[in-house]
Amino acid sequence: MSTLKNVFVVGFPRSGTTLLARLLQDATGYPATPETRFYQEYEPLLWERTPDNLVAYLQRKIRLMDMGLHYEVLSFQDSSRKAVFSAILEAYATASAGTNVRGVIEKSPVHLYHCRQIRKDFPDARIVLIVRHPAKCVSSLLSMPWNLKSGRRLLHEWRILATKSIGFREEGLVDYVIRYEDLVADPSEQLEKMVSTLNLDRWGKNARRPSSDVVPEWEMVWKARSLHKVDSNLAACRVIDPLIAEMAKTVCGRQMALFGYQSSSATRHFYPLITAKIMAEQLARSVFYRAGINRLLRLSNRGETYPRLKKHGYQ
């Protein structure tokens, strides 16, 4: 059985999970994995695999390809969730820092949804939650090339995840909570406090430095800044849309106050209206999508699909 100290870094997307994982790696010497999304992307499909074909299946997944693990170093006793994830983390830690490695840091923001499964599979693991001001999270997400959601929708999701986080903290599922703004303001003090509270090892000067890559090459476009030296002005450098900032206070006011952010007392009055607008947008998209599909099917049944597509320049 593995004796590694597993540290799971979770949080809302663009809240600083990559930066925290990198700083923890430098402080403890535990190798930090790229984003695995194991519980969301791989765990639901394990039940239909056997240990014999599991390695070949996982090798084709881009998230595990980012970890640089070859099939020779992966072996599974069974295809259960705990056995597979433990084997992956142990193989990555050994490949990155040698056989004397004491722990491993896994960073996947979406694992915030799966804190109960993590605690069940790894009872002794440390789960660290990083929180960032919702307006800054959403402003960052809106600039991402892969984001397709509106600012209102993202604020609504931040509110839901913040509510879950508060419940997890009260249940004892989350071991440590840190704000992004506090981390970048004084990283040395915050890391020292975190390492001491979680009883993690401190990296020694003579120890082997992990060779892990927290950020794979294809994610460098939007995560490269997390690898730079921490600047105390980093938290204030992002330009925030004033409308997003006011909407954040309205939608997420209660949750912001619980995490120490300035909030608005108007939340209870305007949040139902914003929620209704989000639901109306989702309904409209669903209706238009279905109408478009039905229109396409009618054209196809009448033999008009191809001529019309060709008329508009499609081959």
N, C-alpha and C positions, 0 to 999 in steps of 0.2 A: 504494500500500500504506500502511496506517495506521502512524504512528510513535508512537502512544500507548503510555505505560507502563501496562500492564494489571496491576492488583493484585487477586487473588482471595482473598477471606476465607472460610475453610471451618472447620467444626467440628461437634461434636455439637449437636443442637437445644437451645436455651436455655443455651448456653455463653457467650454474650456477643458473638456475631458482629455483631449490629446496633450495639451500643455501640462495638465496635472500628472498624467501618466509619465510624461518625459521627465518632469521634475522629481517624481517619486523614484524613477529608475536611477537618476543621478544621485539621489540621497541614500538609497538602500542597496543599490547594486543588483536589484531584481530586474531581469529583462522584462520589458513591456511589449506586449503583442500589438500588432496592428488590429484594427477593428475586426472582430470575428463574427459578430451577430449570430452566435451559435444557437441560442435558444429560439431565435426567431426564424432563421433560414434553414437550419440543418436538423435540429431536434425533432420537428414534426415528421420528418421523412425517415427517421432511423428504424422505425418499427418494421419496415418492409425490407430491411437489409440484414444480411448475415455477416459475421466477422470475416468470412472469406472474401466477399465482394465489397466490403465497406471501405477498405483502403482505396481501391480503384475509384469508387464513387466520390470519396472526399477529395481525391487528388485533382478532380476536374473542377472543383469549386474555387472561384477566384479569391475568396477571402482566405482560404487555407493555402492557396498558391502564394499569396502575399507573405505568408509566414516562412516560406522557403523550405518546407519539410518534404523530404523524399520518402517514397514508400518503404525504403529499407528501415527507417527509424520508427515507423508507425506499426503498432501491433495492438490488437484489442482482444481481451478475454471474452467479451460479449458485446452486443450492440446496444446496451442500455445507455441512457443519456449520461449518467454519471461516469461510467467506464470510458466512454468515447471522449468526453470532454477532458477528463483527467489525463488520459493518455496523450491527447493533443497538447495540453498545457505543459505536461512534464517533458515531452519530446522537444518542444520549442525552448523551454528553459535550459535543458541540457545542451542543445545545439548552440544556444546563444551565449551561455556563460559557463559551460563545463559541468562536470558531474558533481562539483561541490556547491552548486547553486542552492541557495536557501529558500528562495521564493520566486513567484512570477506575478506580474501585473497584467490583468486582462482589462481592456478598455473597449466597451461598446455602449454608447449612450442608450440604445434601445433596450438594453438589459434592465433598465429601470422598471420596465413592465414585468420583469421576471424575478424580482428579488426573492419571492417565496420559493421558487424552484432552485435558485442559487443557494439559499440557506438550507434547503432540504438536501441538496446534493453535496454541499461543502459546509458542514455545520461550523467548522472552525475558521472559515474564510472571513476576511475583513471587507466589508462593502462600504465604499466611500462615495458620497453623493456631492457633486459640485453644482452650485446654483448660480445663475447669472440673471441680472435684471432682464425681465421679459422683453422690454423694448429693444435692448441691445441684441438679445438672441434673435428676435424676429427681424430686426434690421439686417443682421448678418445673413440670416436664412434667405431673405428676399434677394440678396445679391448672389446667391449660389446658382450655378448654371443648371442644376438638377432639380431646383425647387419649382413646383407647379401650384403651390397653394397661396392663397391671399393672406394679407397681414391679419385680418380678422380671424381667419381660420387658425393660423399659427398661434395667435394669442389665446384662442379658445383651447387649443391643445396644451399650451404651457400651463393654463389654469388647471386642466384635468390632471396633468402629470405632477404639478405642484401639490394638488390635493392628495394624490396617491403617495407622494413622498412624505408628506406630513403624517399620513397614516402609518407608513412603513417605519418612520422614525419613532412613533409612539409605541409600535409593536416590538421595537428592538431589532428589526430586520436590517436597518441601516446603522452602521457602527460610527460613522463620522460624517458630519456635514460641513462643507466649507463654501464660502462665497468666492466667486471668481474675482471680484473687486478686491477682497482682502488678500487673496493669493498673489496677485500682481503688485499690490501695494508693498508687501513685505514678504517675499517668498521664503527667505531663510527662516524667519520666525515662525511662519505658518507651517512649513515643512517639519521643523524641529518639534513643534507641538503635536503635529499629526503622527509622526514616527514614534514619539514617546507614548502618546495615548493608545495607539494601535499595537504597541510592543513589537515593532518591526526592527530588523537588523539595520545597522548603519554601515554604509559602504566604506571599506578600509582602503587605504592608499595602495596596499600591496595586493589587493584582490584583483581578480580578472574583471576588466570592464566589459559589460555585456555588448555583444555585437548586433543587437536587435535593431530593427528599423521600425519605429513607432508609426511612421508615415510611409506607405508605399509610394512608388514613383508616380503612379497615375492619380494620386490624391494630392500631389504637391501644389497644384494650382490654388487650392483653397485651404491647405493646412500648413504651408511652408512657414508661416509666421510663428506657429507654435514651437518651432525648432530654434528660433532665434533667442538671444539673451533677453530675459524678462526686463521690460522697462516699466517703471512705476506709473508712467503716463499711458500705458497700454489700454487701461480700462476706459479712459476718456477720449481716446483717439477716434473712435468710430462716430461718424455723423449719423444722428438719429432724426428721422422724420418727426416733427412736432406732433403730427396727427397720430402717429404710432405711439409716441410717448404718452399722450393724453388717453388714447384708447387703452393702453396697457394699464393705466391707473384705474380705469373704469371696469375693464374686464377682469383683471387679476388683482384688484386692490386688497382683498382680504388675505390672499396667499402671499402677496408682496410684504404686507405688514408682518406676517409670521416669520418671514426670512430677514426682516430688518430693513426693508426698502420703504421709501416714502410712498404712501398710497393715497387713494381718494375715498371719501365717504359716499360718493355718488354711485358706487358699484351696485348696490342692491336695487337702485332705480333703473339703471340703464342696461345692466347685463342681460335681463330677459329680452329686451328689444334687439340687442346685438345677436344673441343666440337665435332668436327667431329669424333674423336676416340671414344668418349663416345657413340655417335649415332651408330657408326659401331658395337661396342660391343653389344648394345641393339638389333640391327638388327640381328647379328649373333646368339644371344641367342634365339630370336624369330624364326629364320629359323630352328635352330637345334631342338627346342622344337616342332615345327610343324612337322618336319621330323620324330621325334621320335614317336609322336602321330599317324601319318599316318602309320608308320611301325607297330606299335602295332595293329592298326585296320586291317591291311592286314593279320597279323598273326592270329588275332582273327577270321577273316572271313574264313581262311583256316583251322581253328581248331588246330593251332599249338601253341597258346599262353600258355596254361597250361603246356604242356610237356616241353617247353623251360624254363619257369619260374621254374619248378620243377628241371630241370637240373642244374640250377644255385643256388639251395638251398632254393627257396621260397616254402612255403607250401600253 
